[in-house]
Amino acid sequence: MEREFARQVQSQIHVIPEIGNYVLKSGGKRVRPAVLLMSARLCGYTGSRAVLNAAVVEFIHTATLVHDDIIDDADVRRGRTAVHSQWGNDVTVLAGDFLYIKSMAMALSQDTLDIVRLLCDVTLRMIEGEIYQLTKNGVVDLTEDEHFEIIRRKTAYLFGGCAQIGGLLGEVGAEKEQALREYGFSLGIMFQLVDDLLDFTGAAEALGKPIGGDLREGKITLPLIHLLHHGGLETSDLIRNAVRDRDISPEKWARLKALLHEHRSIEYAYGRAVEFGETAKRQLRLFAPSQEREALMGLADYVLLRDR
């Protein structure tokens, strides 16, 4: 049944073949530009500015990844050596800065100030989110509200901005622009919740990074927040020691995964992801049925099912 559902989801995305192929061949790593391109088509825009802005948002996203890997001291990114591990921190910081400035220069070369302001606002919120996350790094007693604030700033605002830019390009008016923004925002939260879940449920070969990386970096995500509230002293000690030591043995990792399933913490986090996916799809009801609308709905299902 799951395999058949996955096939149906892929067919929904493929109603716009070139965009669907782009998402699927990237293993789900290029969802943000796809959201912008699909949203622009949904709003009737067919010009070249959509492609330009899709490149801009991917530059912005890549800049955050380059800087994040330095902050997290991550050696691997999607199965490949991280930039700072190969070239050093000095070159990597400058490369990230270059991508930020280049993206804005590209936007300014062809687009309206409304879109440039939106891109600047989204980028600022992402940087604020990184700073906020740093203040919470290693904090075991992180609340759900604090965790979702990190997700909103680091991930959701960029997704929301991508969808809204599609509305701005198509000049569909404030109501539909807001609906697209809410679609992208909810999609972004779901995307990050699934990403956090894959740290516990995914395969290292598919993810291209070591399993359990978030915990080793001192990041407490939704499954662990739920487990800490429902588990006992053993759970608390296990997580606190892992965060303190920035490491966890295979035996303790296996015990942690068993506790996550025992207390249904994985199911809880997955359920929240489903909720945000349904919220995202509801925003699209404002638009008439079309291939583009079905593709955006299918994209939400694809994000929920991804394994990397």
N, C-alpha and C positions, 0 to 999 in steps of 0.2 A: 504493500500500500504506500509506504513512504517513497519507494522508488518511482511509483507511478505519479505521486504528487510532485516529486521533483521534476519529472519529465514535463508535466503540465506547466509548472512554473517557468521552466526554460522556454517552453513554446510561447508563453505570454510575453516574456522579454523579447523574444525573437520576432514579434510583430513589427518591430523596427529593426531589421536585420543587422545593419552595420553597428548600431549602438548595442544591441543584444550580444553580438559576437564580441564586441570590445569588452563588455563586462565579464562575460563568461571566460574568455581567453585570459583575462588578467587574474583569474581566480578570485574575483570579488574585490580586488585592490583598487579598482578605478571607478568606484560607485559615484563619487562626488561629481566628476565631469559628466557622467551618464545622467545623473539627476538634472543637471543644468540643460543638457541637450534635449532630453525627453520633455522637460517642462517647457522649453522654448517651442518645441513642435506642438505640444498640447495647446499652446496659446497662439498658434498660427504663424510663428516666426520661422522664416526659412533662409535668412541672410547669413553672412559669414561671421557676424559678431558673436554668435553663439559659440562657434568653435574657438574664437579668440578667448572668450571668457572661460570656456572649459579649460583651456591651457593655463589661464591665469590662476584659477582655483587649484589646479593640480600643482602648480609652482608653489603656491602658498602652503598647501598641504605637505609637499616634499620638504620645504624649508623647516616646517615644524618637526618633521621626522628626523632630519639631519641634526637639529639642535637637541631634540629629545634623547637621541642615542648618546650624546655627550653627557647630558644630565643624568641619564640612567646608567651610564657606563656599560652600555650594551655592546657586545662584540659582534653580534649577528643581527642582520635585518633581512627578513624573508629568505633565509637560507644563504645569504651572501654576507661577506665581511662588511661590517658597518663602515661608513666613510671615515670616521675619526680613527678607527682601528688601523686603517690602511694609510691615511694621510696625516694623521695627527690632529689635535684639537684646534690649532691656530688656523690651518687651512679650512677645516670643516666649519668653524664659526663664520669665517668670511664667505664660504660657499653658501651657507644658509642666509646670511645677510644679502648676498647677491641675488638669491632667488626671490626674497621678499621685495627688494627694490625693483628688480626686473619685472616682476609680476605687475606691480603698480604702474611702471612705465608703459608696459604693454596695454594695460587698461586705459591709461590716459591718452594713448596714441589714437584710439578710435572710439572711445565710449563717452557716455554722458556722465556728468558729475554725480547724478543719483546713484549710478552703479559703482562708481569709484568710492563714493562715501560709504556705500554698503560694504564694499570689500575692505575698506579701512576699519570700519566698525567691527566686522567679523574677525579680522586679524587681531585687533586690539583685545577683543574678548578671549581669543585663543591664548594670547600671551598672558593675560590676566589669569586664565585657567591654569596655565602651567605654573605660574607663581603661587597660586592658591594651593595647587596640588603639592608643591614643594613644602609648604607650611604644614601639610597633613601627612607627608611621607613618614612612615614609621609609627603613625598614630594608630594603635590597634583599636581603640574605642571610637572609631569613626562612625558617625551616624549616617543613616540613609540619606537624609537631607543634604549633608555635606558631600556625600558621594555623588548624588545626582547634580549638585552644583558644579562639581568638577566635570562631569560628563557634559552638562549643558554648555559650559564655556569651551572646553577643549574639543568637543566633537559636534554637538548639535547645532550650534550657531552657524558653522560653516555649511553643514547640510541644508539648513534653512535658507541661508543666503544663496546657495546654488539654485534651489527651486525658485526663490523669489526673483532672481535675475532672469529666469525664463519668463516670468510674468511681466517684468519690466521691458524686456525685449519685445514681447508680444503686445504690450500696451493694453492689457486686459482690465485695468482699473484696480482700485485699492482692495476691494472685497476679494477678488480672485487672487491677487498678489498675496494677501494675508493668508488665504487658504493654502496656497502653495508653500508659503513660508512655514506654516504649521505642519504641513505634510513632511517637508524636509527636516524640520526640527524633531518631530517624533521619530522619523526614520533614523536620524542620527543617534538618538538615545538608544533605540533598538539595536542599531549597528554596534554600539559600544558595549551594551549588555551582552550581546552574543560574543563579541570579541573577548570580553572578560570570562565568559563561560568556557570558551575554547581553551583557556589556560588550564582548565581542569578536565575537559572532555576531549580535546583534540589530540591529534597525533603530531609529534615533533616534526616528522618528515613533511607533513602537509603544511604545517604552520611556518616552517622555516626558522624556528626558534625553539630554545629549550622549554619544555613544559614546566610550569610553576614559576616562570620568570617574574610575574607580578609580585608574588609573595616574597621572592628573594630580593626584589627591589624595594620592599617595604610598603607595597601598595595593597591596601585592603579594599576588595571589591565586594559586590553585592552578595555573592554566595557566602563569603566569609562573614560579612556583617550579619546575615541571617543565622549562620551557624553559631556565632558568638552569643546570640540572643537565646538560642534554643539548646545549645550544648552545655555540658557541665565544665568542671574544673579541668578535666583532661583536655578538652577542646581549647580552652583559654590558654593553658600552658603550652600546648603544641604550637598554636599560632604565634603567641608572644615570643617563644624561643626562636621560631623560624625568622620572625621579623628582626629580633635582636641580633641573631647570628648571621642574617642574610644568607641562610642556607638551610636545607632540610634533607635528611637522609632518604634514600628510596623507601625504607621501611616506614618511616614517619609519614612520607608522602602518601604511601598506600593507605595508612591508617586515616590520614586526613580525608582522602577521597571516600573512604568507607563511611566516615562520620557525615560527610556532606550528603551522601545518599541516604543514610539512616535518618537524618533529620530533614530530608526533603529540601535541602537548601538549593540544590541544582534545579529542582522542579520549580521552586519559588522564583528564582531569578529568571528562568525561562518563561514562566508565566507572566512576569512583568514585561519581558521583551515582547511577548505576544500582545499584551495590552497596548503597548506603544505602536506596534504594527497595525493593529485595528484602528487606533486613533489616526494614524497617518492615512490609511485608506479612506476613512470617513471624510477627510478634507477634500477628496477628489470628487465627491458627489455633487459639488457645485458646478462641475464641468459636464457637458453632454457626453454620452458614451462615444468612444472613439478608440482606435488602435492605440493612440498615445496614452489615453487614460488607462487602458488595460495593461500597457507596458509598465507604467508607473506602479500600478497595483501589483503586478507580477514581480517587480523589482523588490517591493517590500517583502513578499513571500520568499524571494531568493535570499535576501539578507538574513532572514530568519533561519534558513536551511543551510547556509554556507558552512563549510568545514575547514576554512582557512582564512 
